[in-house]
């Protein structure tokens, strides 16, 4: 329960018995004001601490330092924002269920802020709802500003966006590239834990591996303020990491350091590098951010090596790569059966396997879920494990609300992972929340400009919004950057189909047939478009190739059904559509969401439309 203590102009001062009650009230108030157009967006600040009460004018007056601090926190807030202190976060989050208010609560961390008139900086956070709350760091003002920003104001450029370039292998053994790349990836993840920093994702920085481009040009292409360069030298069990921070504008070396240790200490060494970089760019870390970075986490060197090899192969995104990746991670677990990180990455691998089809959906789903839960049981929440659970919820369970909840938590742990941002965006797209999906995709493309999933996602949202011309322009502008990424051309094909231009769609389909990726995925849309464009021989040839695929290949039932339906053979198609529905064929869901099944050849089959309705895909804006 709460009490109104005082009014000051258009402001109101309230007290509550618990911090959780205050947060719940604030969130409900903001939600009400968001949906009622005639109500203003309000700014809310919440802090917790001791106060004194005195009788005043027939009522009660509450006094204390906490009152002034709360007012300062509230003054920082944007319109429609609930800002809370770190103390409120620690107390309230444990008492408020994730979906207690009917939707997942987002908890954002913005670091320490210096408040005018107070000696100690305050840990500022936000409690909010996706698509309702601002969920962005409060701007600096004359009365409050990010801790350490005074130096930036006095002439030193503020550094808040950085990229870790691929580290150089200077070991005697040239076959250590997998190890060095893994060190780069882990340092990116460590730095991404610092909420005040935006860190470019692995995919985009690996684009510059062994590049000869000037550093300024790289920084300009990535849109960063500073670059981290480094090298790794390994000799047996000994390890040396050298890192340096370079100003993107001037090429000036801002800092350089060397770290020596053993393989058992490898995670500590990487954490020390991250802490040093945070100090150099004037980022004030919250205690919550500092604690895990400083925590001693000795590893089994052999298990660590096996995991690094498995993670390295995962990025190949090929059937062979996934199969080898699983073997290496399972070897890591054979060496160390309680290795939480290995379980987390095993979950991630099997979740990806659902897409690339090296094992059946049922097997991949079961193994991914078991591994993710084991990872969380042994080591607590981790971004790969949560993202894997989100992927399962989206692709096989078709539970987009749950997928979004997992994705949001994974993105909170590792904001630099563009795959997780895209997972959130696609879940929002299936829920019909298109603008929120676009915002997530913009974040994904900003942190990972050389990752195709963000552009594919944006094109998909435009297609769902019935904006094929905009989708074609977007996809055409970026498709040449990712020549081996078949889904990008598949989306372009669907855009032409949505415009009714089946000739152009068929032309794109013939190009898609040349892709070496999973044949079930690449054969589906070309077969449909060839049939719709009148090339029946071409469509039937695709159908025969599909039927020649080995039994049990994931996705193939729905793909064959779609081509049969386009050829007018609905009696043969419908049983396969049912089989595809029962196996939760994500490719068919994507085709439905992007409008393929709104064409008359699909729309006029009442049985098929009833089946489509059972997927529960929302169409609202």
N, C-alpha and C positions, 0 to 999 in steps of 0.2 A: 504494500500500500504506500501511497505517496501523499505528501501535504504541500499545498501551495503556501509558500512563506511570504513572498513579496512580488510586487509588479514594479517594473522600472521601464516606463515608456511602453514599447512593444515587446519587452522581455519579461520573462517569468522565472522565478527562482523556486525550485521544488526540492524537497528532501524525500528520501525513501529509506525503508528499513534495511534493504539489502541492495548491493550493487547490481545483482541480477534483475531485481524488480525495476530498477532505474533503466537498465538497458532494454528490457522488454517493453517498457512504456515508451521509450524513445523510438524504438523500431516501429511499434504500432502507430505512433503519432505520425512518423514520417511516411509510412505506407498510406495512411488515411489521407494525408495532405497530397500525396503523389497522385492518387486516383480521383480526388475531388478538385476539378479545375479552378473553382472559385476560391480555394484555400491557398494561402501563401506557402512557399517552401521555407521551412524554419531551420535554424542552426542550433545544434544541441551539443553541449559539452558535459561530460560526466567524470567526476573524480570521487574518491573515497577517503575518509579520514575522520579524525576527531574534531568536533565543533562544540561550542557552548551556546546555550539557549538562555535568553533573557526576556522578561516581560517588556512589551513595548506597545504603547497606544492600544491597550486592550487585547493585544495579540502576542505573538512570539517573534523575537528577533534572533536569528542564527548568526553567530560570528565565528571567525577563525581564519587562519591562513588558507585552509582548504577552500573556503568560499571564493577567495580572490583567484586561486589557482584554477578553479572550475570555470570561472568567468573568462579567464585567459584562454583556456582550452576551447570553450564555446566560441570565443571570438575568432579563433583560427578556422573554424569549420566553414565549409562551403554551404551554399543553400541546399537544403535537403540532406545534410550530412550529420551523422552521429559520431562525434569524436570522443574517445575515452582514453583515460590514462592507462599505463601498463598495469597499475595496481588493480584497476577495475577489470581489465582483461583477465588477469590471473584469477580473480575471484569469481567473475560472472561466467566465464566460458565453461568452467567445470560444473556449473549448476544449470546451465541452459542446454537442453537437448538440441541436437543438430537440426531437427525438424519440428521443434516444439511449437513454432509459430506458423507451421504449415508449409514452410519452404526452407531450404538451407540458408543458414546465416554465414555471411562472409566476414572473416576477421582479417583486416589488413594492418600491417605494421609500417610506420613511416619514420621510425628512428627518433632520436632525441631532439627536442626543440628547446631553445633558450627563450624564456619568457621574461619580458622586461620587468625589472623590480625583484627578480628571484635569482638566488645564487646558483641553484642546482637545476640542470636541464631536466625536462620531463619527457618520459617515454610516451609518445603520442600514437594512438591506434584508431582504427575505425571498425564499428560494427555496422553491417548493412546487408541489404538484399541485392542480388544480381538483378539488373534491369530497373532498379528503383533508386538505389543509392549512388552517389558520385563515384565512390571507390577509387579515389585518387588523392595523392598527397596534398595537404593543405598548403596554400601559397604563403610565402613569407610576408610579414607586415612590419610596421614600426614597433609593434608590441610583442611580436613573436617571430622567430626565424629558426631554421635548422641549425643545430649546434655545430660550431665550426665555420659557419658561413661568413663570419666577420672577416676572415682572411680573404675569402673570395671577393668581398666588397672592397677590400683595400688594394686590389690589383691582381691578385692571383686568380686565374681562371678556374671556375667551378668545374669539377670533373664528376659527372654522374652517369656517363655511359661509356663503357669500355669494351674492348675485344681482346681476348687472349689468343694470340696467333699460335699456330702449331709449333710446339717446342721442337728443337733440333736434337737429333740423336748424335751424341759425340762419343758414344761407347765404342769399344774396339769391335764389338759384334754388330754387323750391319742388319742382322735379322731382328733387332729390337724395336723396329718401327711400331709394332703393335703395342709395345709397352709405353713408348714415348707418346703416342697418340692417346693412349688411355690416361696418361698423366695430364695431358692437356685437357681432356674431357672432364676429369675429376676436379681440376682447378676451376674450370668454368662453373661446375656445379657448386663448389665451395663458395665462390664469389657470388653466385646467384642467391645464396641464402641471405645476403645482406640486402635488405629491402630498399635501401637508399640508392643502390646501384642498379643500372640496367646493363645486363651482360649479354652480348651476342651469342647465339646458340652455336653448338658444335658444327652443324652442317655448313653454315656459312663461313666460319673461320677455316675449316678444312679445305675450302675452295682455294685458299691462298697457300696451301702446303707447297713448299719449294718454289714459290713465286719469286719473280725478280722485280715486281712492281715497287715503286717508292712507297715508303710508309705513309706519307701524306695522302697519296692516292688511295691506298687501302682504307685509311681512316675516313676519307671523304665518301667512298663507296658504301662503307658500313654505317656512316653517320655517327661516329663515336668521337669522344673528347680525348681519349688516350688509348694506347696499345700496350699490351703486356707481351714481351718477347722472353724467350728463355731456352735453356738447353738442359738435357738430362744425360748424365754419365753414370753408367753402371759397371761395376767391376765385382763380380761374384755377388756377395751379400751386401756390399757397400753401394751407397747411392749418393750422388751429388746433384742437386737442383740449383741452377743459376737462373735468376729472373731479374728483369729490369722493366721499369715503367717509363713510357715515352710520351711526351706531349704531342698530340696529333697535329697541332698547328705549327709548332716550331721545330719539331724533331728533337727537342731537348730531352736529355735523360734526367728524369725527375728522381729516380731512385734505382739502385741495383744492390743485390745481395746474393750470397751463396749459402746454401743449406746442405749440411752433410749428415748422414745417418745410415741406419741399416734398413733392410727391406721390411723388417718388423715395424719400423717407425714411419713407413712411407706416408700413411694418412696424416700423421702429426706434422710431417714436413710440409705437406700440401696446405694444411690448415695454417701453419705459420706464414707461408707465403701470402695466403689470402688476408690474414690479419695485418701483415705489413703493408699490403697494398691499400687496404681500407684506411690505415693510419695516414698513408701518404696523400690520399685524395681527400683528406679531411672528413671522412665519414665517421660519425659518432655511432658506435654499435650499441644496441640494447643489450642488457644482460642475457636475454634469451638467445640472441644471435651469437654472443661471445662464448657462451658455455659449450655448445656442441663443437665449436671450432677448436677450443682449447682441450677438449676431452681426449684423454689418452686412449687410443684404439689400436693396440698391437694386432697384427694380422699374421696368419700363417703364410709365409712367402710363396710356397708352392700352390696353395689354394688361391692366393691373390693373382699369381701369374696365370693360372688356368682361367680364372674369371675374366681377366683382362683380354686374353685371347678370344674368349667367347663373345665378349662385348664388341671387340674389334670386328669379328666376322658378322655380327648382327647388322652392322651398318652396310654390308654389301647388298642387303635387300634382295637376295637371290635364294632360290630353293636350296641349292648346295650350301650357300652360306648359312642359312638357318639350321640345316641339319648338322653342320660342323659346330655351329655355335652351341647348340643343345649339348653336344658331346663334351665340349670343354667345360661348360658350366656344371654339368653333372659330375665331371671329374673333380671340380673344385669342391663340390658337396661330398664326394667320396673321401676327400682328404680332410675336410672340416664339415661334419654333418650339421653344425650349428651356425653356419656362415649365413647370416641374415641377408647380406647384400647379394649373395649368389642366388638365394631363393627369389629375391625381388626381381633379378634380371632373368631368371628362368621363367617367371610369370610373364615378364614383358615379351620374351621370345615366343612363348606359346600363344600369347594374345596376337602377336603379329602373324604367327603361323596360320591363324584362322583366315587371314586375308590371302596369304600366299599359297596356302593349300598343300603343305607337305604332309599333313596328317588330317584326319577327319575333324569336322567341327566338334563332335562330341568329345573326342580324345583331347584336342587342344583346349577346349573349354574346361574340362575337368582338371587337367594338369595345371593349367594357368591359375585356376582358382585355388587349388590346394597349395601351390607354391606361394602365391600372394599372401594367403592367410598365415602360412608358416613364417614368411618374412616378417610380417607385422607382429606375430607372436614372439619371435626371437629378438627383433631389433626395433620394434615400434614402427610407426608410420613412415613410409618412404615413398618418394615420388614414383619410382618405377612400379612398385607394387600397387599403389592406388590407381595409377594410370592404367595398369593392366586390368584391374577390376572394373574401371570405367569403360574400357574397351569391350569387355565381356558384356557389360550391361547394355551398351549401345548396339553391339553387333549381333549377339546371340540371344540376349534376353529381350531386346527391343524395349528396354525400360530407360527412356531418355532422361527422366527426372533423376533416377539413381545414377546414371552415367554422368550427368552434370554435377551431382554432389561429389562423386569421387574425383572428377576432373578438377573441380574448383579447389579441393583440398590438395591435390597433387600440384596444381599450379601455384598454390600458396607456398608449398615447400620448395619448389624449383621453378621460379618464374621464367627462367631462360629457356625452358623446354617448349619449343614451338609445337611439338606433337600434342602436348597436353592442352595447349591453348586451342589447337584445332579440334581436339576431342570435345572440349567445352562448346566450341562454335557449332560443330555438327549436331550435338545434342540439342542445342538451342534451335537450330534450323528445323529439326524434326518436330520440335515442340511448337513451331510456328512463331518463334521470337526472333524475327529476322534482323532487326536493327542491333539487338544485343549480340547476335551471332557475328555481324559485321565488325562490331567493336573488338571482339575477341580476335578475329582474323587480322585486323589491322595490327594488333599487338604481336601476333605471331609473325607477320611479315616484317615488322620493325626489328624484332630480335633475331630473325632468321630469313633475310632477304633472298637467300639462295636455296631455300627449301620449297619445293613445288606444292606442298599440301595447302599452304595458305592461299595461294592463287587458285588452286582447284576448289577450295572451300568457298572462296568469294564468288567464283563463277557459278558454283552450285546454288548459292543463295540467290543470286540474280536470276537464275533459271526458275527457281521456286517462286520468285516474285513476278514471274512472267515478263522478264526483261531480257529477251534473247539477244537483242542488238548490243546491249551493254556487255552481256556475257561474252559474246563473240569478240568484241573489241578488247576486253581484258585478256581473254585466253590467247588471242592472236598476238598480243604484245609480249607475252611471256612464254609461249610454247617452245620457241627455239632455244630458250635457256635450259630446257629439260628434255632433250631429244629422246631419252629412253623412258620417259614417264608416260606410260600408256593411258592412265586415267585422264590426263589433261586433254588428250585428243578425243577421248570418249565423251568428255563434257562438251567439247566443241562440236562434236557430231550431234549431240542432243540439242544443242542450241540451234543448229540449222534445222533439225527436225521440228523443234517447237515453232519455228517460223513457217513450217510447211514446205521447206526447200529440200525435198528428198534427194534431188540430184546432187546437190552439194554435200548433203549428209552421206550419201553413198560414196562420193569421192573421198571424203574423210575416212569412211569405213574401209575402203580399199587400202589406204595408208595404214590404218590401224591393224589390218591383217598382217602387215610386215613386222609388227613388234614381236620380240622374242619372249615377252613376259607370259604369265600364266595364260594358257590358251583358252580356258573357260571364260576368263575375263575379257580377253581381246577378241574373241569370236562372236560374242553375244550381239552387240550393237551393229557390227557390220552386216551380219546376217539379216537383221531386221530391216536395216536401211536399204540393202540391196533388193529385198522383197518389195518394200514400199516404192522403190524407184523403178520397179518393173523388171529388174534383172533376176528372174526366177532361177536361171541356171546358176548364177553366182550364189544366191541364197541357199539353194539346195546343196551346192558344193560345201558351203560352210556347215550346213546341217550334217552332212556325212562326216566331215572332220570332227565335229563335236561328238558324234555317236561312236567314233573310233577311239576316243579317249579312254584310258584305263578305267575299269569299274571303280566306283567309290570316289572319283575325283570331286572335291567339294565344288559347289555352285553349278555343276553341269546340268542337273535336272531343271533348274529354273531357266538356265540359258537355252536349253533345247526347247523348252516350253514357249519361251518368248519368240524364238524364230519360227516355230510351228504356227503360233498364233498370227504372226505377221504374214505367213503364207496362206492363211485362211483355214488351217487344219485344227480348229479349236477342240474337236473331240479327242484328238491325240494329245493336245496341249494341256487340257484341264487336269488330268490325273498327275501330270508332272508338276503343274503349279501347286497342287495340294501337297505333293511330296516336298517341294521347295519350301512351302509355308511351314510344314512341320519341322523342317531342319533349320528354320530361321535364317534363310538365305539373305545375307545383308546386301548382296549385289542387286537382287530383285527389289529390295526395299529402296535402294538408291534410285533405281530406274523409276519406281512408282513416285517417289518424292519429287523427282526432277521432271515429271510430267509425261513420260513416255506412254503411260497407260490411259492418258486422256484422249489419245487418238481413237477415232471411230472403230478401227479394227479391234481394239481392246475394250473400248467403252460399250460397244453394243452387246457384249457377252455378259448377261446379267449374273451368271454364276461367278465369273471372274471379278466383277465389280463387288459382289458380296464378299469375296475372299479378300480383295484389296481393303475393304472397309474394316476387316478384322485386324488389320495391322495397327489401327488406331493412330494414323498419322494426321496431325492437326494441320489445318490450312489457314488458321487465323494469323493476322499480322501482329 
